[in-house]
Amino acid sequence: MKRLFPTSLFVLAGMLLQLVGCKDDEVSLPDEGGLVIEELPVRMTEAAYNEDNTYYLLNDEESPDIYFDSSQRSFYVTQPLQIQLDDDHNFQLRFYSPRALKNVTIWANIDGYDEEFMFMSLEKVLPFQQLRVCIPFATQDLTAYTRSGKKIRIMANPYLTGENISFTVESDDPYWDRLQSIRCKWRIAFGRYSDTQASWKYKMKASHTREAVAIALNMSYMFSSQKFEKALYEFGPLHSNNDRVEIDKSALLTRVLNHAGLVFGYTTGVMGLGGGTTFGMHEVCYLEHYADDKSITETIFHEFAHCLGYGHAGNMTYEQTGPGWPTLCNNVYVDLSLEKELPVYSRRFLHTRRSKNRYFDDIYVASKYIIEDPELDALDGGLSPLREENTSEGNDGEPVTFKLDYSDVPGATAATFRPKDVFAYGDTLYVVNDADNNYSLEVFSIANGGKKHLESIKEWTWEDAQEKFAGRPNGVTRANGKIYVTHEGSRTEIFDATDHQFITCIGTGSWGTGPSQTVHAFDVLCYKGLIMIHDKRYIDIVEERILEPGKKAPRIYIRSEHLGETAGTYGMAVDEQSGLLYSTHPSKRIDIFTPDAIREGVTFKRVDQLTYANIPYALDFYEGRLFVSSNGKEKFCEVDPVTGEILKDYTVVGDVTLQVPEKFCICRNTLFIIDRTKSGACIYAIPMNELN
């Protein structure tokens, strides 16, 4: 038994693929041209897999009644790839593995035939795939080819059964060699355990069973390896009791290899329970064992020592007589992970922390060790969270010229309409209004150079409750079908860009630095799948992919280093040419970051800092040119993005003299800039060709 641990429940979700049986002793492969099997081997590419022939074991929608039934879901670690032919000539393959296996050839031998023949060629066997293909052995003769290259005829035989045919699997994938090297004799299954004992109150979810497969393969591979055997004999003495009588290491290794197996389960209130084949663990243990997660394996090897018959005395579990079994196993486990030798050496094969089908929502955890590999990048796009380009319209469209003020908003006055931020998206202009007691997002059409008011967003309904901006709004942007509005109420409201319905929010509305909180919110920027929010202390980064309709605020992916606790006007922009993120700060500086360096759980740090002559309010780029608004004499300037020096003062542009310019954006080849004069704030639209 291990230390106590609290639990909480979260919602499960997932996907179900249906398995359809064999029909009429034929199988058509739709993506392979609708061929009917007349010749062996059956050749299948990944494109040939579909819901008619493929099902995924242990998927999130699989019933616990199935995966807790060992007659339906179990495997030996020496045979994670299970192959059989039933009496109806349905060939079935099941692969208990979180990794794919490439270039698989299956040979068959039928009683009465002299040689093996090539039965099936698979471009790739997918993780947890169950493949079923009906082979027409009963109704037709089949041409096949033996290992020696002879062409033979397999005669139709309705009496052929699984007892009359055997299979051999070959693959040139190095992963197959690792699996083949496993010598442990363990049978792996999944247990529901007690419904009355508190420690077993909560049951394994499918996500835990998949991780159990990874742990079982990793443990059995490690214990089978020469590296572990060498480390075992070189390690210090192992004791079963506090009398320090040494354990025979050769006998110990034999006991490990010959252990009957493990029935994985889920424990609560304790980190783990083990003994015999019982092997229960808390959710954290199923996640943190990877070297590129927290790299903690203590409970796994503690409980496995119980399975081997050892108690808490000595150093096989709690290491009361000095470093022992848990330390030894962890050392080798980590080394094999970093060397990419373990079958499932990285958390990125399963990404279970991202799964909604588990009890906790700690989706972001810093990696103790960084593991990079093209195979992993192909699965998840790489360690960087940067993904697709934003659909933010950019500088498409003809430039426009106008002045927009309260007279363009029905029923408004200079006191009720004070624009604070502006963003243009195609023919739509979004303006944040922070006038006292009149907080709103105003939406305009600027099609054909006009400025037609479309809608005021002041309140919205969510779950039968009326909501409004709880703090002074100060930032707005739109990307990928969503509108984001920051405000000092420590939330960023998110609306659907089409119907303006509320979707969700970032931040809880409570000031703080909790996993879902922001310290107020002053500006927002969307960049390649990330939402960046500048609050009073940090730049908070949220992955767009995790946003879901609802009030539950999403987790913060990472925060920047502490930038100084200052309220004020902030602006952010990414230079598309250099890929650098620039951010203003009231301390007369411009902070520079590298978005490409963003990593899970790692503090986002500045790579440079520019001193500015005045207090900068906002900034944006246009064709590599950096523009900054500020207080002081030079209120709107082009600035050297390397040195921060003012290159040219544009406080006066044509017949426009900016008096109190603050936030602005450059979109559709136009400068949209807010001038917050006391007599009446307004927005100027100035074609960028006037800023030469």
C-alpha positions in Angstrom: 0.0 0.0 0.0 1.2 3.5 -0.8 0.5 7.0 0.4 -3.0 8.5 0.4 -4.2 10.5 -2.5 -7.4 12.4 -3.1 -9.7 11.9 -6.1 -12.2 13.8 -8.2 -14.4 12.9 -11.1 -14.5 14.3 -14.6 -16.6 13.6 -17.7 -15.7 10.8 -20.1 -16.0 11.0 -23.8 -14.7 9.1 -26.9 -15.3 7.3 -30.1 -16.8 4.0 -31.1 -16.0 2.1 -34.3 -18.2 -0.9 -35.1 -17.1 -4.3 -36.1 -19.0 -6.0 -39.0 -18.6 -9.7 -39.5 -17.8 -11.7 -42.6 -20.4 -12.1 -45.4 -20.7 -14.6 -48.2 -17.2 -15.8 -47.7 -15.8 -12.8 -49.5 -14.3 -9.6 -48.5 -14.2 -6.4 -50.6 -11.6 -3.8 -49.8 -13.3 -0.6 -50.9 -10.2 1.5 -50.9 -8.3 -1.2 -52.8 -10.6 -1.1 -55.8 -13.3 -3.5 -54.4 -11.2 -6.6 -55.0 -12.5 -10.0 -54.1 -9.9 -12.4 -52.7 -8.9 -15.0 -55.3 -5.2 -15.1 -54.6 -2.9 -15.0 -51.5 -1.4 -13.0 -49.9 -4.1 -10.6 -49.0 -2.4 -7.2 -49.4 -3.8 -4.3 -47.3 -2.6 -0.7 -47.0 -3.6 1.6 -44.2 -6.1 3.1 -46.6 -8.0 -0.2 -46.8 -8.9 -0.2 -43.1 -12.5 0.9 -42.5 -15.4 0.3 -40.1 -16.2 -3.0 -41.9 -12.9 -4.6 -41.1 -11.3 -2.7 -38.3 -12.2 -2.0 -34.7 -10.0 -0.5 -32.0 -9.6 -2.4 -28.8 -10.0 -0.5 -25.5 -11.4 2.6 -27.2 -13.1 5.2 -25.0 -16.6 4.0 -25.8 -15.8 0.3 -25.2 -18.0 -1.1 -22.4 -16.2 -2.0 -19.1 -18.1 -5.2 -19.3 -16.0 -6.0 -22.3 -12.5 -4.9 -21.1 -13.0 -6.3 -17.7 -13.8 -9.7 -19.2 -10.5 -11.4 -19.6 -12.0 -13.8 -22.2 -12.5 -10.8 -24.4 -9.6 -8.6 -23.4 -6.3 -10.1 -22.3 -2.9 -10.9 -23.8 0.5 -12.4 -23.1 3.4 -9.9 -23.2 5.2 -12.4 -25.4 2.3 -12.3 -27.9 0.8 -8.8 -28.1 -0.1 -9.5 -31.7 -2.8 -12.2 -31.6 -3.8 -14.1 -34.7 -6.4 -16.7 -35.3 -8.8 -18.1 -37.8 -12.2 -19.1 -36.6 -14.4 -22.0 -37.9 -16.2 -19.6 -40.3 -12.8 -18.7 -41.8 -12.8 -15.2 -40.4 -9.2 -14.2 -40.0 -8.7 -12.0 -36.9 -5.7 -10.0 -35.8 -5.6 -8.1 -32.5 -2.7 -5.9 -31.6 -2.2 -4.9 -27.9 0.2 -2.0 -28.5 0.1 1.8 -28.3 2.5 1.9 -31.3 2.0 0.9 -34.9 3.9 -2.0 -36.5 5.1 -1.5 -40.1 5.7 -4.0 -42.9 4.0 -7.0 -41.5 4.1 -10.3 -43.4 2.0 -13.3 -42.1 2.9 -16.8 -43.3 0.5 -19.7 -43.0 0.9 -23.4 -42.8 -2.1 -25.7 -43.5 -2.0 -29.4 -42.5 -1.4 -31.5 -45.6 0.6 -28.8 -47.4 4.4 -29.2 -47.5 5.4 -25.5 -47.2 4.4 -22.3 -45.6 2.8 -19.8 -47.9 2.5 -16.1 -47.8 -1.0 -15.4 -46.3 -1.2 -11.6 -45.7 0.9 -8.5 -46.2 0.1 -5.4 -44.1 1.6 -2.1 -44.7 1.0 -1.2 -41.1 -0.8 -2.6 -38.1 -2.3 0.2 -36.2 -2.2 0.7 -32.4 -4.9 -1.5 -30.7 -6.3 -2.6 -34.0 -8.6 -5.5 -34.4 -8.7 -6.5 -38.1 -11.1 -9.1 -39.4 -11.1 -10.4 -42.9 -13.1 -13.3 -44.2 -11.0 -15.7 -46.3 -13.0 -17.8 -48.8 -11.3 -21.1 -47.9 -14.6 -22.9 -47.9 -15.9 -22.0 -51.4 -13.0 -21.4 -53.8 -9.5 -22.5 -54.7 -6.9 -19.9 -53.9 -3.5 -19.4 -55.5 -0.6 -18.9 -53.0 3.2 -18.6 -53.0 5.5 -20.6 -50.7 8.7 -19.4 -49.1 10.7 -21.1 -51.8 8.8 -19.2 -54.4 6.6 -22.0 -55.7 3.1 -21.2 -56.9 0.6 -23.6 -55.3 -3.1 -24.1 -55.2 -5.0 -24.1 -51.9 -8.0 -26.2 -52.6 -11.4 -25.2 -51.3 -12.1 -26.9 -48.0 -15.2 -26.1 -45.9 -13.9 -28.3 -43.1 -10.8 -26.2 -42.5 -10.6 -25.0 -38.9 -8.3 -23.0 -36.8 -6.7 -26.2 -35.5 -5.5 -27.1 -39.0 -3.7 -23.8 -39.8 -0.9 -22.0 -38.0 0.6 -18.6 -38.6 4.1 -17.0 -38.4 4.6 -13.3 -38.3 7.5 -11.4 -39.7 8.4 -7.7 -39.8 11.5 -5.6 -40.5 10.3 -2.9 -38.1 12.8 -2.6 -35.2 9.8 -2.3 -32.9 8.9 -5.9 -33.7 12.4 -7.0 -32.7 11.8 -5.4 -29.3 8.5 -7.1 -28.8 10.0 -10.4 -29.8 12.8 -10.1 -27.2 10.4 -10.2 -24.3 10.9 -13.3 -22.2 8.4 -12.7 -19.4 5.5 -15.1 -19.3 3.0 -12.6 -18.0 -0.7 -12.7 -18.9 -2.2 -9.2 -18.8 -5.8 -8.5 -18.0 -7.9 -5.7 -16.4 -9.9 -6.0 -13.2 -13.1 -4.4 -11.9 -12.2 -5.6 -8.4 -14.4 -4.9 -5.3 -17.5 -2.8 -5.5 -17.6 -2.5 -1.7 -14.0 -1.8 -0.7 -13.2 1.9 -0.7 -9.8 1.5 -2.3 -11.5 -0.1 -5.4 -14.5 2.2 -5.5 -13.7 3.9 -8.8 -13.0 1.6 -11.8 -10.5 1.7 -14.6 -11.5 3.7 -17.6 -10.5 2.7 -21.1 -7.7 5.3 -21.1 -6.2 3.5 -18.1 -6.3 0.2 -19.8 -4.4 1.5 -22.8 -1.7 2.9 -20.4 -1.7 -0.5 -18.6 -0.7 -2.1 -21.9 2.1 0.4 -22.3 3.4 -0.3 -18.8 3.1 -4.0 -19.2 5.1 -4.0 -22.4 7.7 -1.6 -21.0 8.2 -3.6 -17.7 8.4 -7.0 -19.4 10.8 -5.7 -22.0 13.0 -4.1 -19.4 13.1 -7.2 -17.2 14.0 -9.3 -20.3 16.8 -7.0 -21.3 20.5 -7.7 -20.8 20.8 -4.1 -19.6 18.5 -4.9 -16.6 20.3 -8.1 -15.8 23.6 -6.4 -15.8 22.3 -3.5 -13.7 20.7 -6.0 -11.2 24.0 -7.8 -10.6 25.9 -4.5 -10.3 23.4 -2.9 -8.0 23.9 -3.0 -4.2 22.3 -5.7 -2.0 18.6 -6.3 -2.1 16.9 -7.2 1.2 13.5 -8.9 1.8 13.6 -7.9 5.5 15.2 -5.5 7.9 17.7 -8.2 8.9 19.5 -7.4 5.7 19.7 -11.0 4.5 20.5 -10.6 0.8 18.1 -11.8 -1.9 19.5 -14.2 -4.4 19.4 -12.0 -7.5 19.5 -14.9 -10.0 16.4 -16.5 -8.3 14.8 -13.0 -8.2 15.2 -12.5 -11.9 13.8 -16.0 -12.6 10.8 -15.2 -10.4 10.2 -12.0 -12.3 10.3 -13.7 -15.7 8.1 -16.5 -14.6 5.5 -14.5 -12.8 2.0 -15.5 -13.8 0.9 -12.0 -14.9 -0.9 -8.8 -13.8 -4.5 -7.9 -13.6 -4.4 -4.1 -13.7 -7.0 -2.1 -11.7 -7.7 1.4 -10.4 -7.2 2.4 -6.8 -8.3 5.5 -4.9 -7.3 6.7 -1.5 -4.1 4.8 -1.9 -1.5 5.1 -4.7 -1.5 1.4 -5.3 -2.4 -2.1 -4.2 -0.4 -5.2 -5.3 0.0 -8.9 -4.5 0.0 -12.0 -6.6 -1.6 -10.9 -9.9 -3.4 -8.0 -8.4 -1.9 -4.8 -9.7 -4.0 -1.7 -8.9 -2.8 1.9 -9.2 -4.1 5.5 -9.0 -4.5 7.5 -12.2 -1.3 9.5 -11.7 0.8 6.3 -11.8 -0.6 5.4 -15.2 0.6 8.7 -16.5 3.8 9.8 -14.8 6.0 6.8 -15.5 7.3 8.2 -18.8 10.7 9.9 -18.8 9.1 12.7 -20.8 6.4 13.1 -18.2 7.3 13.3 -14.5 9.5 10.2 -14.7 8.1 8.7 -11.5 7.9 4.9 -11.3 8.0 4.4 -7.5 4.5 2.9 -7.2 4.8 0.7 -10.2 7.8 -1.2 -8.9 6.7 -1.0 -5.3 3.5 -2.8 -6.1 5.2 -5.2 -8.4 7.5 -6.2 -5.6 4.4 -7.0 -3.6 3.3 -9.2 -6.5 6.6 -11.0 -6.2 5.8 -11.7 -2.5 7.8 -9.0 -0.8 6.5 -6.8 2.1 7.4 -3.4 3.4 10.5 -4.5 5.3 13.9 -4.5 3.6 14.4 -2.4 0.4 12.1 -4.1 -2.2 9.3 -1.6 -1.6 10.0 1.2 0.8 13.8 0.9 0.7 14.1 0.9 4.5 17.5 -0.7 4.3 18.9 1.6 1.7 18.5 2.1 -2.1 16.8 -1.0 -3.5 14.4 -2.4 -6.0 12.4 0.8 -6.8 15.6 2.8 -7.4 17.2 0.0 -9.5 14.1 -0.4 -11.7 13.6 3.4 -12.1 17.3 3.8 -13.2 17.0 1.2 -15.9 13.5 2.3 -17.0 14.6 5.9 -17.4 17.7 4.9 -19.3 15.8 2.7 -21.7 13.3 5.4 -22.2 15.9 8.0 -23.1 17.6 5.6 -25.4 14.2 4.9 -27.0 14.6 1.2 -26.3 11.4 0.7 -24.3 8.5 -0.4 -26.5 6.5 2.7 -25.5 9.2 5.1 -24.5 7.2 8.3 -24.7 3.9 9.6 -23.4 3.3 11.0 -26.9 2.3 7.6 -28.2 -0.9 7.8 -26.2 -1.2 11.4 -25.0 -3.5 10.2 -22.3 -3.2 13.5 -20.4 -5.3 15.0 -23.3 -8.0 12.3 -22.9 -11.3 13.4 -21.5 -12.0 9.8 -20.5 -10.3 10.0 -17.1 -10.8 11.3 -13.6 -8.5 14.3 -13.5 -7.9 17.2 -15.8 -4.1 17.8 -15.2 -3.6 17.9 -18.9 -0.3 19.9 -18.8 2.8 18.6 -17.0 6.4 19.6 -17.8 8.6 16.9 -19.1 11.4 15.9 -16.8 13.4 14.8 -19.9 12.8 15.9 -23.5 12.4 13.1 -26.0 12.2 14.0 -29.7 11.8 11.6 -32.6 10.3 11.8 -36.1 7.9 9.0 -35.3 6.5 11.0 -32.4 6.3 14.2 -34.5 4.3 12.3 -37.1 1.8 11.4 -34.4 1.3 14.8 -32.8 2.9 17.4 -35.0 5.9 17.9 -32.7 6.7 19.3 -29.3 5.7 22.8 -30.3 2.0 23.6 -29.8 2.1 25.9 -32.8 -0.2 24.5 -35.4 -2.2 25.8 -38.3 -2.1 29.3 -39.7 -4.8 31.7 -38.3 -7.8 32.6 -40.5 -7.5 36.2 -39.5 -7.8 37.7 -43.0 -4.6 39.6 -42.6 -4.1 42.3 -45.2 -6.5 41.0 -47.8 -8.9 43.6 -49.2 -8.9 47.1 -50.4 -7.8 49.9 -47.9 -10.5 52.1 -46.5 -10.6 55.7 -45.2 -13.0 57.0 -42.6 -13.5 58.4 -39.1 -15.8 56.5 -36.8 -17.2 57.9 -33.6 -20.3 57.8 -31.4 -22.5 59.3 -34.1 -22.1 56.0 -36.0 -23.6 54.0 -33.1 -27.4 54.3 -32.8 -28.4 56.0 -29.6 -24.8 56.6 -28.4 -23.2 59.8 -27.1 -19.6 60.8 -26.5 -20.0 59.7 -22.9 -21.5 56.2 -23.8 -19.1 55.3 -26.6 -15.3 55.4 -25.9 -13.5 52.9 -28.1 -10.6 51.1 -26.4 -9.5 48.5 -29.0 -10.2 47.7 -32.6 -9.8 44.8 -35.0 -10.7 44.4 -38.6 -11.6 41.0 -40.2 -12.4 41.3 -43.8 -15.4 43.5 -44.1 -16.2 43.4 -40.4 -14.9 45.8 -37.8 -14.9 45.0 -34.1 -14.7 47.8 -31.6 -14.4 47.4 -27.8 -16.2 50.1 -25.9 -15.1 50.8 -22.3 -17.3 53.8 -21.5 -18.4 53.7 -17.9 -21.6 51.6 -17.4 -21.7 50.9 -21.1 -19.2 48.2 -21.7 -19.8 46.5 -25.0 -18.4 45.1 -28.2 -19.6 47.0 -31.2 -19.7 45.3 -34.6 -19.6 47.3 -37.9 -19.7 46.5 -41.6 -17.0 48.3 -43.5 -17.9 46.8 -46.9 -17.3 49.1 -49.8 -15.6 51.6 -47.5 -18.7 52.2 -45.4 -19.1 52.0 -41.7 -22.6 50.5 -41.0 -23.4 49.5 -37.4 -24.5 45.9 -37.2 -24.8 44.9 -33.5 -24.0 45.8 -29.9 -22.9 42.9 -27.7 -23.5 44.0 -24.1 -25.2 41.0 -22.5 -25.6 37.4 -23.4 -27.4 34.4 -22.0 -25.7 31.2 -20.9 -27.3 28.4 -19.1 -30.4 30.6 -18.4 -28.2 33.2 -16.7 -27.6 36.8 -18.0 -24.0 37.7 -18.3 -22.1 40.8 -19.2 -18.6 42.2 -19.2 -17.7 42.1 -15.5 -14.7 44.4 -15.9 -13.6 47.2 -18.2 -13.1 45.7 -21.7 -9.8 46.4 -23.4 -8.8 44.0 -26.1 -10.4 42.3 -29.1 -9.4 39.9 -31.9 -11.0 37.4 -34.2 -9.5 34.1 -35.6 -10.8 30.7 -36.7 -14.5 31.6 -36.3 -14.2 33.0 -32.8 -14.2 36.6 -31.4 -12.1 37.1 -28.2 -12.7 40.1 -25.9 -10.5 40.7 -22.8 -11.5 42.7 -19.8 -10.3 43.6 -16.3 -12.7 41.1 -14.8 -10.1 38.4 -15.2 -11.9 36.7 -18.1 -11.6 36.6 -21.9 -15.0 36.2 -23.4 -15.3 34.1 -26.5 -18.2 34.5 -29.0 -19.1 32.7 -32.2 -18.1 35.0 -35.1 -21.1 34.0 -37.2 -24.1 34.4 -34.8 -22.3 36.2 -31.9 -23.5 33.6 -29.4 -21.3 33.1 -26.3 -19.1 30.0 -26.5 -16.9 30.0 -23.4 -14.3 32.0 -21.6 -10.7 31.9 -20.6 -10.2 32.8 -17.0 -12.6 32.1 -14.1 -13.5 35.7 -13.4 -11.5 35.5 -10.2 -8.2 37.2 -10.1 -5.3 34.7 -9.6 -2.7 32.4 -10.9 -4.5 29.1 -10.6 -4.4 26.6 -13.5 -7.4 28.3 -15.2 -7.0 31.9 -13.9 -5.6 35.1 -15.3 -4.6 38.2 -13.4 -7.1 40.5 -15.1 -6.8 40.5 -18.9 -5.6 43.4 -21.0 -4.9 42.2 -24.6 -5.4 39.1 -26.7 -3.7 37.7 -29.7 -4.3 34.5 -31.7 -1.3 32.8 -33.4 -1.1 29.4 -35.0 -3.6 27.6 -32.7 -2.6 29.5 -29.5 -4.5 32.2 -27.7 -2.1 34.7 -25.9 -3.5 36.9 -23.2 -1.5 39.6 -21.6 -2.6 40.0 -18.0 -1.2 42.2 -15.2 1.8 40.0 -14.7 2.2 37.5 -17.5 1.4 36.4 -21.0 -0.9 33.5 -20.5 -1.1 30.9 -23.3 -4.1 28.7 -24.0 -4.4 26.0 -26.8 -7.4 26.8 -29.0 -8.0 23.1 -29.6 -9.1 22.6 -26.0 -11.8 25.3 -26.1 -15.3 23.8 -25.7 -18.7 25.4 -25.2 -19.4 25.9 -21.6 -18.5 27.9 -18.5 -15.6 25.7 -17.4 -12.5 27.7 -18.1 -9.8 25.9 -19.9 -6.4 25.1 -18.4 -3.6 27.6 -19.1 -1.0 25.8 -21.3 1.9 27.9 -19.9 2.6 31.4 -18.6 5.5 33.7 -19.4 8.0 34.7 -16.8 6.8 37.4 -14.4 6.9 40.6 -16.4 6.2 43.1 -13.6 2.8 43.7 -12.0 1.4 46.7 -13.8 -2.0 47.7 -14.9 -2.2 49.6 -18.2 -2.7 49.4 -21.9 -1.0 46.5 -23.6 -0.5 45.4 -27.1 0.9 42.3 -28.8 1.8 41.3 -32.3 3.9 38.7 -34.2 6.3 39.7 -36.9 5.4 37.2 -39.6 8.9 37.7 -41.2 10.9 36.9 -38.1 8.3 34.8 -36.2 9.0 36.9 -33.0 6.3 38.0 -30.6 6.5 41.7 -29.5 4.6 43.0 -26.5 4.4 46.4 -25.0 4.9 47.1 -21.3 4.1 50.3 -19.4 7.7 50.3 -18.1 8.8 52.0 -21.3 9.9 48.8 -22.9 8.9 46.3 -25.6 9.4 42.6 -24.7 10.3 40.1 -27.3 9.6 36.3 -27.2 10.1 33.4 -29.6 6.8 31.5 -30.0 8.7 28.6 -31.6 10.3 28.0 -28.2 6.9 27.4 -26.4 6.8 24.1 -24.7 4.5 22.4 -22.3 5.1 23.2 -18.7 8.1 25.4 -19.5 8.1 29.1 -18.5 7.9 31.3 -21.6 10.9 33.7 -21.3 11.9 36.8 -23.1 14.7 36.6 -25.6 15.2 40.3 -25.8 13.9 43.6 -24.5 13.8 47.0 -26.2 13.9 50.2 -24.3 11.4 52.7 -25.7 11.4 56.5 -25.5 7.8 56.7 -24.2 5.2 54.5 -22.6 4.2 52.2 -25.4 0.5 51.3 -25.7 0.1 49.0 -28.7 2.1 47.8 -31.7 1.7 46.0 -35.0 3.6 45.0 -38.0 3.1 45.8 -41.7 5.3 44.1 -44.3 8.1 43.9 -41.7 7.7 47.4 -40.5 7.0 47.9 -36.8 4.6 50.6 -35.6 4.1 51.7 -32.0 1.6 54.0 -30.3 2.6 55.7 -27.1 2.3 58.7 -24.9 4.8 61.6 -25.2 5.6 63.8 -28.1 6.0 61.1 -30.7 2.6 59.4 -30.4 2.6 57.1 -33.3 5.9 56.0 -34.9 7.7 53.5 -37.1 10.2 51.8 -34.9 13.4 49.7 -35.6 12.4 46.2 -34.5 15.9 45.4 -33.5 17.0 48.5 -31.5 13.6 50.1 -30.5 14.7 53.4 -31.9 12.1 55.6 -33.5 12.6 55.7 -37.3 9.8 58.1 -38.2 7.1 60.0 -36.4 3.6 59.6 -37.9 1.7 61.5 -35.2 0.5 63.6 -38.2 -0.7 61.5 -41.2 -2.1 63.6 -44.0 -4.9 65.7 -42.5 -5.1 63.6 -39.3 -3.3 64.7 -36.2 -3.4 62.1 -33.5 -3.9 63.5 -30.1 -4.2 60.5 -27.7 -3.7 57.4 -29.8 -3.8 54.1 -28.0 -4.6 50.7 -29.4 -4.7 49.9 -33.1 -4.4 47.2 -35.7 -3.2 47.0 -39.3 -5.5 44.9 -41.4 -6.6 44.9 -45.1 -3.7 47.4 -45.9 -5.3 49.9 -43.5 -4.3 51.4 -40.1 -7.3 51.3 -37.8 -6.3 53.5 -34.8 -8.2 54.7 -31.8 -7.7 58.3 -30.7 -9.1 58.7 -27.1 -9.5 62.5 -26.9 -11.5 63.9 -24.0 -14.0 65.6 -26.3 -14.9 62.3 -28.0 -12.9 59.2 -28.8 -12.9 58.0 -32.4 -11.4 55.5 -34.8 -9.4 56.6 -37.9 -9.1 54.3 -40.9 -6.0 55.4 -42.8 -4.6 53.5 -45.9 -1.1 52.3 -45.2 0.2 53.8 -48.4 -0.1 57.1 -46.6 2.6 56.0 -44.2 5.5 55.9 -46.6 
